[in-house]
Each structure stands twice: as C-alpha cells, then as structure tokens.
Amino acid sequence: MIRVPRAFPATWNLADLLEHLGGISPQRIRLRPAPGKARELHVIEIHDREDRLYELVEGVLVEKIMGFSESCLAIELGRLLGNFIAEHDLGILAGADGALRLMQGLVRIPDLAFVSWEHLPERRFPDEALPDLTPDLAVEILSEGNTPGEMDRKLRDYFFCGTRLVWYIDPQRRTVRVYTSPDRGVELSERQTLDGGAVLPGFSLPLAQLFARLPPQSKVRRKRKKNG
C-alpha cells in the first residue's frame, strides 16, 4: 500500500501504466519527469510555474481534473460545510487546490478536505506548500474523466492513511456515496439527506438543496449522447 517512487517493470508499456493507475486517460500523465521518477518537489514547482494541479502516485504525476459545474458544486458544498465547521470551531476546510502529503511519495488533492483541530494543536493554517496531513473527511466531486479504478485506488489511499470519512459526489447521477471504510459505502439519492456521521456530528444537508442548481438530468443525457 505504501506509494513511494519506484522503477516500473521494464516490460511495461504506457497501457500497463495507465491500467495500474486505474485506467485513466494518457492525457493526464506528465512525462517529464519520467513516470516513476517524479517527487513532491515537482508537484510544487509545476503548480507555482504553470498553475496546474498534479497528484503524485508512485513517482507518477497525474493531473487533477475538474469541470466548471463540478467546481461550482464544490464551492457550494464548501460554503455549507465551512459555515458549520466555523460555527462549532471544529477545524479547517481546504479547497480543490489544497494538496496534501498523505505519506511519503503520496500526494492527493481532494476537492474538499476537513482537518480537525486534533491534527492541528496550534489551531493555525499550515504554512507548508505540502502539509503532512490526512483529512478527517475527504470529498471528491466526480468528473467525466474519473474512472472507477482510479477512484477505488484513491479511496483506499485515504483510509490507509487515516481518513475517517469519504464522500464521492456524482453530479450526473445526483448521488453521494458515503464511505466509512474502503469496503463500506452507502449511496444516497437526491431525495435523501447527507449527514456528517461521527466526523461532523450535527451536520445535515438535504441533497436536493445541494443539487438544486444543476441542469435537468434530461439535458445532461442529451449532451452526453451528442458528445458520444
């Protein structure tokens, strides 16, 4: 499970690497530095120089993807979560460009990340470019380019490193998958209510409210059919 830079088998080709990373698109892989050779420093340098976000997995730079509507949804959820967290003085909430070092050689960028004061005893924002923190809650807004394999791998990374709760939000299906472990998840529809469980007790959000400004599903289906 430890994601450290590695030398991939000499017999591998690009297809093997993409499959290993969850069947992702080759457009998301950075070739310089070469896969297997990237380091945390490269994540910081590319962000500072190009304003692009890359996660680091086993020495491979994988670009973070998010569409405009997904970004709007993340901001809306962040506003509601942030208000609750501030009101109850629970910790901090980072947004979609807040890269975290989950462990050596593994950098993830959740769309939202709640970190409780328990992990920040001085009760201040970290000043490192890549803080060594594991979120209590990690939220991912699924985009069209995210694959099931990629998200399963990311889910296991979060829980292996100590995350207690993960929400996978699917705007197209208007659902939220709530995970309390890599193998224990419950799917909520837009007719149901999302709560914070043991991580954010008292937080409650009707999903119809969260998804209210998304385009009608009929338009989404027509757009996907046209593009396909």
KOLNUDREN-395598 format. One record per atom (N, C-alpha, C): residue in one letter; atom name; residue number from 1; x, y, z. Coordinates in steps of 0.1 Angstrom, whole numbers, m for minus. Layout:
N
["A" "CA" NUM [X Y Z]];
...
//
This chain:
228
["M" "N" 1 [8 m12 0]];
["M" "CA" 1 [0 0 0]];
["M" "C" 1 [8 13 0]];
["I" "N" 2 [21 12 4]];
["I" "CA" 2 [29 24 5]];
["I" "C" 2 [33 29 m9]];
["R" "N" 3 [29 42 m12]];
["R" "CA" 3 [31 47 m25]];
["R" "C" 3 [44 55 m26]];
["V" "N" 4 [55 49 m29]];
["V" "CA" 4 [68 55 m30]];
["V" "C" 4 [72 54 m44]];
["P" "N" 5 [81 64 m49]];
["P" "CA" 5 [87 63 m62]];
["P" "C" 5 [93 49 m64]];
["R" "N" 6 [91 44 m76]];
["R" "CA" 6 [95 30 m79]];
["R" "C" 6 [100 29 m94]];
["A" "N" 7 [107 19 m96]];
["A" "CA" 7 [110 15 m110]];
["A" "C" 7 [100 5 m115]];
["F" "N" 8 [92 9 m125]];
["F" "CA" 8 [82 0 m131]];
["F" "C" 8 [89 m11 m139]];
["P" "N" 9 [82 m22 m140]];
["P" "CA" 9 [89 m33 m148]];
["P" "C" 9 [93 m29 m162]];
["A" "N" 10 [104 m34 m166]];
["A" "CA" 10 [110 m30 m179]];
["A" "C" 10 [101 m34 m191]];
["T" "N" 11 [93 m44 m188]];
["T" "CA" 11 [84 m49 m199]];
["T" "C" 11 [71 m41 m201]];
["W" "N" 12 [69 m32 m191]];
["W" "CA" 12 [56 m24 m192]];
["W" "C" 12 [57 m14 m203]];
["N" "N" 13 [45 m11 m209]];
["N" "CA" 13 [43 0 m218]];
["N" "C" 13 [33 10 m212]];
["L" "N" 14 [29 20 m220]];
["L" "CA" 14 [21 31 m214]];
["L" "C" 14 [7 25 m210]];
["A" "N" 15 [2 15 m218]];
["A" "CA" 15 [m11 9 m214]];
["A" "C" 15 [m10 2 m201]];
["D" "N" 16 [1 m4 m198]];
["D" "CA" 16 [2 m11 m185]];
["D" "C" 16 [2 m1 m173]];
["L" "N" 17 [9 10 m175]];
["L" "CA" 17 [10 21 m165]];
["L" "C" 17 [m4 27 m163]];
["L" "N" 18 [m11 30 m173]];
["L" "CA" 18 [m24 36 m172]];
["L" "C" 18 [m34 26 m165]];
["E" "N" 19 [m33 13 m168]];
["E" "CA" 19 [m41 4 m161]];
["E" "C" 19 [m38 3 m146]];
["H" "N" 20 [m25 3 m143]];
["H" "CA" 20 [m20 3 m130]];
["H" "C" 20 [m26 14 m121]];
["L" "N" 21 [m27 26 m128]];
["L" "CA" 21 [m32 38 m121]];
["L" "C" 21 [m47 39 m121]];
["G" "N" 22 [m54 29 m126]];
["G" "CA" 22 [m69 29 m126]];
["G" "C" 22 [m76 31 m139]];
["G" "N" 23 [m68 29 m150]];
["G" "CA" 23 [m74 30 m163]];
["G" "C" 23 [m77 45 m167]];
["I" "N" 24 [m68 54 m163]];
["I" "CA" 24 [m70 68 m165]];
["I" "C" 24 [m65 72 m179]];
["S" "N" 25 [m69 84 m184]];
["S" "CA" 25 [m65 88 m197]];
["S" "C" 25 [m50 92 m198]];
["P" "N" 26 [m44 89 m209]];
["P" "CA" 26 [m29 92 m210]];
["P" "C" 26 [m27 107 m210]];
["Q" "N" 27 [m37 115 m213]];
["Q" "CA" 27 [m35 129 m213]];
["Q" "C" 27 [m33 135 m199]];
["R" "N" 28 [m35 127 m189]];
["R" "CA" 28 [m34 132 m175]];
["R" "C" 28 [m20 128 m170]];
["I" "N" 29 [m12 121 m177]];
["I" "CA" 29 [1 117 m172]];
["I" "C" 29 [12 126 m177]];
["R" "N" 30 [20 131 m168]];
["R" "CA" 30 [31 140 m171]];
["R" "C" 30 [43 131 m174]];
["L" "N" 31 [50 134 m186]];
["L" "CA" 31 [61 125 m190]];
["L" "C" 31 [74 131 m185]];
["R" "N" 32 [75 143 m181]];
["R" "CA" 32 [87 149 m175]];
["R" "C" 32 [84 155 m162]];
["P" "N" 33 [90 150 m151]];
["P" "CA" 33 [99 139 m151]];
["P" "C" 33 [92 126 m154]];
["A" "N" 34 [100 116 m159]];
["A" "CA" 34 [95 104 m163]];
["A" "C" 34 [87 97 m153]];
["P" "N" 35 [77 89 m156]];
["P" "CA" 35 [69 82 m147]];
["P" "C" 35 [78 73 m138]];
["G" "N" 36 [76 74 m125]];
["G" "CA" 36 [84 66 m116]];
["G" "C" 36 [95 75 m110]];
["K" "N" 37 [98 86 m116]];
["K" "CA" 37 [109 95 m112]];
["K" "C" 37 [105 108 m105]];
["A" "N" 38 [92 111 m106]];
["A" "CA" 38 [87 124 m100]];
["A" "C" 38 [88 124 m85]];
["R" "N" 39 [89 136 m79]];
["R" "CA" 39 [90 138 m65]];
["R" "C" 39 [80 149 m61]];
["E" "N" 40 [78 150 m48]];
["E" "CA" 40 [69 160 m42]];
["E" "C" 40 [73 174 m47]];
["L" "N" 41 [86 177 m48]];
["L" "CA" 41 [91 190 m53]];
["L" "C" 41 [85 193 m66]];
["H" "N" 42 [83 183 m75]];
["H" "CA" 42 [78 186 m88]];
["H" "C" 42 [63 191 m88]];
["V" "N" 43 [56 185 m78]];
["V" "CA" 43 [42 189 m76]];
["V" "C" 43 [41 204 m73]];
["I" "N" 44 [50 209 m64]];
["I" "CA" 44 [51 223 m60]];
["I" "C" 44 [56 232 m72]];
["E" "N" 45 [66 227 m79]];
["E" "CA" 45 [72 236 m89]];
["E" "C" 45 [62 238 m101]];
["I" "N" 46 [55 227 m105]];
["I" "CA" 46 [45 228 m116]];
["I" "C" 46 [34 237 m112]];
["H" "N" 47 [29 236 m100]];
["H" "CA" 47 [18 245 m95]];
["H" "C" 47 [23 259 m95]];
["D" "N" 48 [35 262 m90]];
["D" "CA" 48 [40 276 m90]];
["D" "C" 48 [42 282 m104]];
["R" "N" 49 [48 273 m113]];
["R" "CA" 49 [52 278 m126]];
["R" "C" 49 [40 278 m136]];
["E" "N" 50 [31 268 m135]];
["E" "CA" 50 [21 266 m146]];
["E" "C" 50 [7 268 m140]];
["D" "N" 51 [5 268 m127]];
["D" "CA" 51 [m8 269 m121]];
["D" "C" 51 [m16 257 m125]];
["R" "N" 52 [m10 245 m125]];
["R" "CA" 52 [m17 232 m128]];
["R" "C" 52 [m15 223 m116]];
["L" "N" 53 [m25 215 m114]];
["L" "CA" 53 [m25 206 m102]];
["L" "C" 53 [m22 192 m106]];
["Y" "N" 54 [m13 186 m99]];
["Y" "CA" 54 [m9 172 m102]];
["Y" "C" 54 [m9 165 m88]];
["E" "N" 55 [m15 153 m88]];
["E" "CA" 55 [m13 144 m77]];
["E" "C" 55 [0 135 m80]];
["L" "N" 56 [6 130 m69]];
["L" "CA" 56 [18 122 m70]];
["L" "C" 56 [15 108 m65]];
["V" "N" 57 [16 98 m74]];
["V" "CA" 57 [13 84 m71]];
["V" "C" 57 [24 75 m76]];
["E" "N" 58 [32 69 m67]];
["E" "CA" 58 [43 60 m71]];
["E" "C" 58 [52 67 m80]];
["G" "N" 59 [56 79 m78]];
["G" "CA" 59 [65 86 m87]];
["G" "C" 59 [60 91 m100]];
["V" "N" 60 [46 90 m101]];
["V" "CA" 60 [40 95 m114]];
["V" "C" 60 [31 107 m111]];
["L" "N" 61 [32 117 m120]];
["L" "CA" 61 [24 129 m118]];
["L" "C" 61 [11 127 m126]];
["V" "N" 62 [0 128 m119]];
["V" "CA" 62 [m13 126 m125]];
["V" "C" 62 [m21 138 m124]];
["E" "N" 63 [m25 144 m135]];
["E" "CA" 63 [m32 157 m134]];
["E" "C" 63 [m46 156 m128]];
["K" "N" 64 [m49 166 m119]];
["K" "CA" 64 [m62 167 m113]];
["K" "C" 64 [m72 173 m123]];
["I" "N" 65 [m83 167 m124]];
["I" "CA" 65 [m93 172 m134]];
["I" "C" 65 [m106 176 m127]];
["M" "N" 66 [m112 187 m131]];
["M" "CA" 66 [m125 192 m126]];
["M" "C" 66 [m131 202 m136]];
["G" "N" 67 [m143 199 m139]];
["G" "CA" 67 [m151 208 m148]];
["G" "C" 67 [m156 220 m141]];
["F" "N" 68 [m162 230 m148]];
["F" "CA" 68 [m168 242 m142]];
["F" "C" 68 [m179 239 m133]];
["S" "N" 69 [m189 231 m137]];
["S" "CA" 69 [m200 228 m128]];
["S" "C" 69 [m196 220 m116]];
["E" "N" 70 [m186 211 m117]];
["E" "CA" 70 [m181 204 m106]];
["E" "C" 70 [m175 214 m96]];
["S" "N" 71 [m167 223 m101]];
["S" "CA" 71 [m161 233 m93]];
["S" "C" 71 [m172 242 m85]];
["C" "N" 72 [m182 245 m92]];
["C" "CA" 72 [m193 253 m86]];
["C" "C" 72 [m199 245 m75]];
["L" "N" 73 [m201 232 m77]];
["L" "CA" 73 [m207 223 m67]];
["L" "C" 73 [m198 222 m55]];
["A" "N" 74 [m185 221 m57]];
["A" "CA" 74 [m175 220 m46]];
["A" "C" 74 [m176 233 m38]];
["I" "N" 75 [m177 244 m44]];
["I" "CA" 75 [m177 257 m37]];
["I" "C" 75 [m190 258 m29]];
["E" "N" 76 [m201 254 m34]];
["E" "CA" 76 [m214 254 m27]];
["E" "C" 76 [m213 245 m15]];
["L" "N" 77 [m208 233 m17]];
["L" "CA" 77 [m207 224 m5]];
["L" "C" 77 [m197 229 5]];
["G" "N" 78 [m186 235 0]];
["G" "CA" 78 [m176 241 9]];
["G" "C" 78 [m182 252 17]];
["R" "N" 79 [m190 260 11]];
["R" "CA" 79 [m197 271 19]];
["R" "C" 79 [m205 266 30]];
["L" "N" 80 [m213 256 27]];
["L" "CA" 80 [m222 250 38]];
["L" "C" 80 [m214 243 48]];
["L" "N" 81 [m204 235 44]];
["L" "CA" 81 [m195 228 54]];
["L" "C" 81 [m187 238 62]];
["G" "N" 82 [m181 248 55]];
["G" "CA" 82 [m173 257 62]];
["G" "C" 82 [m180 265 72]];
["N" "N" 83 [m193 269 69]];
["N" "CA" 83 [m201 276 79]];
["N" "C" 83 [m203 267 92]];
["F" "N" 84 [m206 255 90]];
["F" "CA" 84 [m208 246 101]];
["F" "C" 84 [m196 244 109]];
["I" "N" 85 [m184 242 102]];
["I" "CA" 85 [m172 240 109]];
["I" "C" 85 [m168 252 117]];
["A" "N" 86 [m170 264 111]];
["A" "CA" 86 [m166 276 118]];
["A" "C" 86 [m175 278 130]];
["E" "N" 87 [m188 276 128]];
["E" "CA" 87 [m198 278 139]];
["E" "C" 87 [m195 270 151]];
["H" "N" 88 [m190 257 149]];
["H" "CA" 88 [m187 248 160]];
["H" "C" 88 [m172 247 163]];
["D" "N" 89 [m164 256 156]];
["D" "CA" 89 [m150 256 159]];
["D" "C" 89 [m143 242 159]];
["L" "N" 90 [m145 235 148]];
["L" "CA" 90 [m141 221 147]];
["L" "C" 90 [m127 219 140]];
["G" "N" 91 [m123 229 132]];
["G" "CA" 91 [m110 227 124]];
["G" "C" 91 [m110 235 112]];
["I" "N" 92 [m103 231 101]];
["I" "CA" 92 [m102 239 89]];
["I" "C" 92 [m108 231 77]];
["L" "N" 93 [m111 238 67]];
["L" "CA" 93 [m116 232 55]];
["L" "C" 93 [m107 237 43]];
["A" "N" 94 [m101 228 35]];
["A" "CA" 94 [m93 232 24]];
["A" "C" 94 [m101 229 11]];
["G" "N" 95 [m98 237 0]];
["G" "CA" 95 [m105 235 m12]];
["G" "C" 95 [m97 227 m22]];
["A" "N" 96 [m101 229 m35]];
["A" "CA" 96 [m97 219 m46]];
["A" "C" 96 [m83 221 m50]];
["D" "N" 97 [m76 231 m45]];
["D" "CA" 97 [m61 233 m48]];
["D" "C" 97 [m53 230 m36]];
["G" "N" 98 [m58 224 m26]];
["G" "CA" 98 [m51 221 m14]];
["G" "C" 98 [m45 208 m14]];
["A" "N" 99 [m33 207 m19]];
["A" "CA" 99 [m26 194 m20]];
["A" "C" 99 [m21 190 m6]];
["L" "N" 100 [m22 177 m3]];
["L" "CA" 100 [m18 171 10]];
["L" "C" 100 [m9 159 8]];
["R" "N" 101 [2 159 16]];
["R" "CA" 101 [11 147 16]];
["R" "C" 101 [5 137 26]];
["L" "N" 102 [m2 127 21]];
["L" "CA" 102 [m8 117 29]];
["L" "C" 102 [3 108 36]];
["M" "N" 103 [14 106 28]];
["M" "CA" 103 [25 99 33]];
["M" "C" 103 [36 101 23]];
["Q" "N" 104 [48 97 26]];
["Q" "CA" 104 [60 100 18]];
["Q" "C" 104 [57 94 4]];
["G" "N" 105 [58 103 m6]];
["G" "CA" 105 [56 99 m20]];
["G" "C" 105 [42 98 m25]];
["L" "N" 106 [32 102 m16]];
["L" "CA" 106 [18 101 m20]];
["L" "C" 106 [12 115 m17]];
["V" "N" 107 [9 122 m28]];
["V" "CA" 107 [2 135 m27]];
["V" "C" 107 [m12 134 m33]];
["R" "N" 108 [m22 137 m26]];
["R" "CA" 108 [m36 137 m31]];
["R" "C" 108 [m42 151 m29]];
["I" "N" 109 [m51 154 m38]];
["I" "CA" 109 [m58 167 m38]];
["I" "C" 109 [m73 166 m37]];
["P" "N" 110 [m79 163 m26]];
["P" "CA" 110 [m93 162 m25]];
["P" "C" 110 [m100 176 m29]];
["D" "N" 111 [m112 175 m34]];
["D" "CA" 111 [m119 187 m38]];
["D" "C" 111 [m123 195 m25]];
["L" "N" 112 [m125 188 m14]];
["L" "CA" 112 [m127 195 m1]];
["L" "C" 112 [m120 186 9]];
["A" "N" 113 [m114 191 19]];
["A" "CA" 113 [m107 183 29]];
["A" "C" 113 [m109 190 43]];
["F" "N" 114 [m116 183 52]];
["F" "CA" 114 [m118 188 65]];
["F" "C" 114 [m107 182 74]];
["V" "N" 115 [m100 190 81]];
["V" "CA" 115 [m89 186 91]];
["V" "C" 115 [m93 191 104]];
["S" "N" 116 [m95 183 114]];
["S" "CA" 116 [m99 187 128]];
["S" "C" 116 [m88 193 135]];
["W" "N" 117 [m91 201 146]];
["W" "CA" 117 [m81 207 154]];
["W" "C" 117 [m72 196 161]];
["E" "N" 118 [m77 184 162]];
["E" "CA" 118 [m69 173 168]];
["E" "C" 118 [m56 172 160]];
["H" "N" 119 [m56 174 147]];
["H" "CA" 119 [m44 173 139]];
["H" "C" 119 [m36 186 138]];
["L" "N" 120 [m42 196 143]];
["L" "CA" 120 [m35 210 143]];
["L" "C" 120 [m36 216 157]];
["P" "N" 121 [m28 211 166]];
["P" "CA" 121 [m29 215 180]];
["P" "C" 121 [m27 230 182]];
["E" "N" 122 [m19 237 173]];
["E" "CA" 122 [m17 251 174]];
["E" "C" 122 [m29 259 169]];
["R" "N" 123 [m38 252 162]];
["R" "CA" 123 [m51 258 157]];
["R" "C" 123 [m47 270 147]];
["R" "N" 124 [m38 267 138]];
["R" "CA" 124 [m34 276 128]];
["R" "C" 124 [m33 269 114]];
["F" "N" 125 [m35 277 103]];
["F" "CA" 125 [m33 271 90]];
["F" "C" 125 [m19 266 88]];
["P" "N" 126 [m16 255 82]];
["P" "CA" 126 [m3 251 79]];
["P" "C" 126 [4 260 69]];
["D" "N" 127 [17 263 71]];
["D" "CA" 127 [23 272 61]];
["D" "C" 127 [32 265 51]];
["E" "N" 128 [32 251 51]];
["E" "CA" 128 [40 243 42]];
["E" "C" 128 [32 243 28]];
["A" "N" 129 [39 242 17]];
["A" "CA" 129 [33 240 4]];
["A" "C" 129 [26 227 3]];
["L" "N" 130 [32 217 10]];
["L" "CA" 130 [26 203 10]];
["L" "C" 130 [25 199 25]];
["P" "N" 131 [15 203 32]];
["P" "CA" 131 [14 199 46]];
["P" "C" 131 [13 184 48]];
["D" "N" 132 [19 179 58]];
["D" "CA" 132 [18 164 61]];
["D" "C" 132 [6 162 69]];
["L" "N" 133 [m6 161 62]];
["L" "CA" 133 [m18 160 69]];
["L" "C" 133 [m27 150 62]];
["T" "N" 134 [m35 142 70]];
["T" "CA" 134 [m46 134 65]];
["T" "C" 134 [m59 140 68]];
["P" "N" 135 [m68 142 59]];
["P" "CA" 135 [m81 148 62]];
["P" "C" 135 [m90 138 70]];
["D" "N" 136 [m97 143 80]];
["D" "CA" 136 [m107 135 86]];
["D" "C" 136 [m119 132 76]];
["L" "N" 137 [m122 142 68]];
["L" "CA" 137 [m132 140 57]];
["L" "C" 137 [m126 144 44]];
["A" "N" 138 [m126 136 34]];
["A" "CA" 138 [m122 139 21]];
["A" "C" 138 [m134 138 11]];
["V" "N" 139 [m136 149 3]];
["V" "CA" 139 [m147 150 m6]];
["V" "C" 139 [m142 150 m20]];
["E" "N" 140 [m147 142 m29]];
["E" "CA" 140 [m143 142 m43]];
["E" "C" 140 [m156 144 m51]];
["I" "N" 141 [m156 154 m60]];
["I" "CA" 141 [m166 156 m70]];
["I" "C" 141 [m163 149 m82]];
["L" "N" 142 [m170 139 m86]];
["L" "CA" 142 [m166 131 m98]];
["L" "C" 142 [m168 138 m111]];
["S" "N" 143 [m157 138 m119]];
["S" "CA" 143 [m158 144 m132]];
["S" "C" 143 [m158 133 m143]];
["E" "N" 144 [m161 137 m155]];
["E" "CA" 144 [m162 127 m166]];
["E" "C" 144 [m150 118 m168]];
["G" "N" 145 [m138 124 m165]];
["G" "CA" 145 [m126 117 m167]];
["G" "C" 145 [m121 108 m156]];
["N" "N" 146 [m128 108 m145]];
["N" "CA" 146 [m125 99 m134]];
["N" "C" 146 [m130 85 m136]];
["T" "N" 147 [m122 75 m134]];
["T" "CA" 147 [m125 61 m137]];
["T" "C" 147 [m128 54 m124]];
["P" "N" 148 [m136 43 m124]];
["P" "CA" 148 [m139 36 m112]];
["P" "C" 148 [m126 30 m105]];
["G" "N" 149 [m116 26 m114]];
["G" "CA" 149 [m104 21 m108]];
["G" "C" 149 [m96 32 m101]];
["E" "N" 150 [m95 44 m107]];
["E" "CA" 150 [m88 55 m101]];
["E" "C" 150 [m94 58 m88]];
["M" "N" 151 [m108 59 m87]];
["M" "CA" 151 [m114 63 m75]];
["M" "C" 151 [m113 53 m64]];
["D" "N" 152 [m113 40 m68]];
["D" "CA" 152 [m112 29 m58]];
["D" "C" 152 [m98 30 m52]];
["R" "N" 153 [m88 32 m61]];
["R" "CA" 153 [m74 33 m56]];
["R" "C" 153 [m73 45 m46]];
["K" "N" 154 [m79 57 m50]];
["K" "CA" 154 [m78 69 m41]];
["K" "C" 154 [m85 66 m28]];
["L" "N" 155 [m97 59 m29]];
["L" "CA" 155 [m104 56 m16]];
["L" "C" 155 [m96 49 m7]];
["R" "N" 156 [m89 39 m12]];
["R" "CA" 156 [m81 30 m3]];
["R" "C" 156 [m69 38 2]];
["D" "N" 157 [m63 47 m6]];
["D" "CA" 157 [m52 55 m1]];
["D" "C" 157 [m57 64 11]];
["Y" "N" 158 [m69 70 10]];
["Y" "CA" 158 [m74 79 21]];
["Y" "C" 158 [m75 71 34]];
["F" "N" 159 [m82 59 33]];
["F" "CA" 159 [m84 52 45]];
["F" "C" 159 [m71 46 51]];
["F" "N" 160 [m63 41 42]];
["F" "CA" 160 [m50 36 47]];
["F" "C" 160 [m42 46 55]];
["C" "N" 161 [m43 59 51]];
["C" "CA" 161 [m35 69 57]];
["C" "C" 161 [m43 76 69]];
["G" "N" 162 [m55 71 72]];
["G" "CA" 162 [m62 76 84]];
["G" "C" 162 [m74 84 82]];
["T" "N" 163 [m79 87 70]];
["T" "CA" 163 [m91 94 68]];
["T" "C" 163 [m103 85 74]];
["R" "N" 164 [m112 92 80]];
["R" "CA" 164 [m123 86 87]];
["R" "C" 164 [m136 85 79]];
["L" "N" 165 [m138 95 69]];
["L" "CA" 165 [m150 96 61]];
["L" "C" 165 [m147 101 48]];
["V" "N" 166 [m153 95 37]];
["V" "CA" 166 [m151 100 23]];
["V" "C" 166 [m164 101 17]];
["W" "N" 167 [m166 112 10]];
["W" "CA" 167 [m178 114 2]];
["W" "C" 167 [m174 115 m13]];
["Y" "N" 168 [m180 106 m21]];
["Y" "CA" 168 [m179 107 m36]];
["Y" "C" 168 [m192 112 m41]];
["I" "N" 169 [m191 124 m47]];
["I" "CA" 169 [m203 131 m52]];
["I" "C" 169 [m204 130 m67]];
["D" "N" 170 [m215 125 m72]];
["D" "CA" 170 [m217 123 m86]];
["D" "C" 170 [m227 132 m91]];
["P" "N" 171 [m223 144 m98]];
["P" "CA" 171 [m233 154 m102]];
["P" "C" 171 [m242 148 m113]];
["Q" "N" 172 [m237 140 m122]];
["Q" "CA" 172 [m245 135 m133]];
["Q" "C" 172 [m257 126 m128]];
["R" "N" 173 [m254 118 m118]];
["R" "CA" 173 [m264 109 m113]];
["R" "C" 173 [m271 115 m101]];
["R" "N" 174 [m266 126 m96]];
["R" "CA" 174 [m272 133 m84]];
["R" "C" 174 [m272 124 m72]];
["T" "N" 175 [m261 118 m69]];
["T" "CA" 175 [m259 109 m58]];
["T" "C" 175 [m247 112 m50]];
["V" "N" 176 [m246 107 m38]];
["V" "CA" 176 [m234 108 m29]];
["V" "C" 176 [m232 94 m24]];
["R" "N" 177 [m220 90 m26]];
["R" "CA" 177 [m215 77 m20]];
["R" "C" 177 [m208 80 m7]];
["V" "N" 178 [m213 75 4]];
["V" "CA" 178 [m207 78 17]];
["V" "C" 178 [m199 66 22]];
["Y" "N" 179 [m186 68 24]];
["Y" "CA" 179 [m177 57 28]];
["Y" "C" 179 [m172 59 42]];
["T" "N" 180 [m173 49 50]];
["T" "CA" 180 [m167 49 64]];
["T" "C" 180 [m155 39 64]];
["S" "N" 181 [m153 32 54]];
["S" "CA" 181 [m141 23 52]];
["S" "C" 181 [m141 20 37]];
["P" "N" 182 [m129 15 32]];
["P" "CA" 182 [m128 12 18]];
["P" "C" 182 [m139 3 13]];
["D" "N" 183 [m144 m6 21]];
["D" "CA" 183 [m153 m16 17]];
["D" "C" 183 [m167 m14 23]];
["R" "N" 184 [m170 m3 29]];
["R" "CA" 184 [m183 0 34]];
["R" "C" 184 [m188 14 29]];
["G" "N" 185 [m197 13 20]];
["G" "CA" 185 [m202 26 14]];
["G" "C" 185 [m217 25 12]];
["V" "N" 186 [m224 36 14]];
["V" "CA" 186 [m239 37 12]];
["V" "C" 186 [m241 48 2]];
["E" "N" 187 [m250 46 m8]];
["E" "CA" 187 [m253 56 m18]];
["E" "C" 187 [m266 63 m14]];
["L" "N" 188 [m265 76 m14]];
["L" "CA" 188 [m277 84 m12]];
["L" "C" 188 [m282 91 m24]];
["S" "N" 189 [m295 92 m26]];
["S" "CA" 189 [m300 99 m38]];
["S" "C" 189 [m304 113 m34]];
["E" "N" 190 [m308 121 m44]];
["E" "CA" 190 [m311 135 m42]];
["E" "C" 190 [m323 137 m33]];
["R" "N" 191 [m331 126 m31]];
["R" "CA" 191 [m342 127 m22]];
["R" "C" 191 [m339 125 m7]];
["Q" "N" 192 [m326 122 m5]];
["Q" "CA" 192 [m322 119 9]];
["Q" "C" 192 [m313 130 15]];
["T" "N" 193 [m309 128 27]];
["T" "CA" 193 [m301 138 34]];
["T" "C" 193 [m288 133 38]];
["L" "N" 194 [m278 141 35]];
["L" "CA" 194 [m264 138 39]];
["L" "C" 194 [m261 143 53]];
["D" "N" 195 [m254 135 61]];
["D" "CA" 195 [m250 139 74]];
["D" "C" 195 [m235 137 76]];
["G" "N" 196 [m230 143 87]];
["G" "CA" 196 [m216 142 89]];
["G" "C" 196 [m211 130 97]];
["G" "N" 197 [m221 122 102]];
["G" "CA" 197 [m217 110 109]];
["G" "C" 197 [m209 113 122]];
["A" "N" 198 [m199 105 125]];
["A" "CA" 198 [m191 107 137]];
["A" "C" 198 [m181 117 135]];
["V" "N" 199 [m178 121 122]];
["V" "CA" 199 [m167 131 120]];
["V" "C" 199 [m172 145 121]];
["L" "N" 200 [m184 148 117]];
["L" "CA" 200 [m191 161 118]];
["L" "C" 200 [m205 159 124]];
["P" "N" 201 [m206 155 136]];
["P" "CA" 201 [m219 153 142]];
["P" "C" 201 [m227 165 142]];
["G" "N" 202 [m240 164 138]];
["G" "CA" 202 [m249 175 137]];
["G" "C" 202 [m250 182 124]];
["F" "N" 203 [m240 179 115]];
["F" "CA" 203 [m241 184 101]];
["F" "C" 203 [m252 177 93]];
["S" "N" 204 [m261 184 86]];
["S" "CA" 204 [m271 178 79]];
["S" "C" 204 [m274 186 66]];
["L" "N" 205 [m275 179 55]];
["L" "CA" 205 [m277 187 42]];
["L" "C" 205 [m287 179 33]];
["P" "N" 206 [m299 184 30]];
["P" "CA" 206 [m307 177 20]];
["P" "C" 206 [m301 178 7]];
["L" "N" 207 [m299 167 0]];
["L" "CA" 207 [m291 167 m12]];
["L" "C" 207 [m299 174 m23]];
["A" "N" 208 [m312 175 m22]];
["A" "CA" 208 [m320 183 m32]];
["A" "C" 208 [m315 197 m32]];
["Q" "N" 209 [m311 202 m20]];
["Q" "CA" 209 [m306 216 m19]];
["Q" "C" 209 [m292 217 m26]];
["L" "N" 210 [m283 207 m24]];
["L" "CA" 210 [m270 207 m30]];
["L" "C" 210 [m271 207 m45]];
["F" "N" 211 [m280 198 m50]];
["F" "CA" 211 [m280 196 m65]];
["F" "C" 211 [m290 206 m72]];
["A" "N" 212 [m296 215 m65]];
["A" "CA" 212 [m307 223 m70]];
["A" "C" 212 [m303 231 m83]];
["R" "N" 213 [m291 236 m84]];
["R" "CA" 213 [m287 244 m95]];
["R" "C" 213 [m281 236 m106]];
["L" "N" 214 [m280 223 m105]];
["L" "CA" 214 [m275 215 m117]];
["L" "C" 214 [m286 215 m128]];
["P" "N" 215 [m281 214 m140]];
["P" "CA" 215 [m291 213 m151]];
["P" "C" 215 [m299 201 m150]];
["P" "N" 216 [m312 201 m156]];
["P" "CA" 216 [m320 189 m155]];
["P" "C" 216 [m313 177 m161]];
["Q" "N" 217 [m315 166 m155]];
["Q" "CA" 217 [m309 153 m160]];
["Q" "C" 217 [m311 150 m174]];
["S" "N" 218 [m323 154 m180]];
["S" "CA" 218 [m326 152 m194]];
["S" "C" 218 [m317 159 m203]];
["K" "N" 219 [m313 171 m199]];
["K" "CA" 219 [m303 179 m207]];
["K" "C" 219 [m289 173 m206]];
["V" "N" 220 [m286 168 m194]];
["V" "CA" 220 [m273 161 m193]];
["V" "C" 220 [m272 149 m202]];
["R" "N" 221 [m283 141 m202]];
["R" "CA" 221 [m283 129 m210]];
["R" "C" 221 [m282 133 m225]];
["R" "N" 222 [m289 143 m229]];
["R" "CA" 222 [m288 147 m243]];
["R" "C" 222 [m274 152 m247]];
["K" "N" 223 [m268 159 m238]];
["K" "CA" 223 [m255 165 m241]];
["K" "C" 223 [m245 153 m242]];
["R" "N" 224 [m246 143 m233]];
["R" "CA" 224 [m236 132 m233]];
["R" "C" 224 [m239 124 m246]];
["K" "N" 225 [m251 122 m250]];
["K" "CA" 225 [m254 115 m262]];
["K" "C" 225 [m249 122 m275]];
["K" "N" 226 [m250 135 m275]];
["K" "CA" 226 [m245 143 m286]];
["K" "C" 226 [m229 142 m287]];
["N" "N" 227 [m223 143 m275]];
["N" "CA" 227 [m208 142 m275]];
["N" "C" 227 [m203 128 m278]];
["G" "N" 228 [m211 118 m275]];
["G" "CA" 228 [m207 105 m277]];
["G" "C" 228 [m209 100 m291]];
//
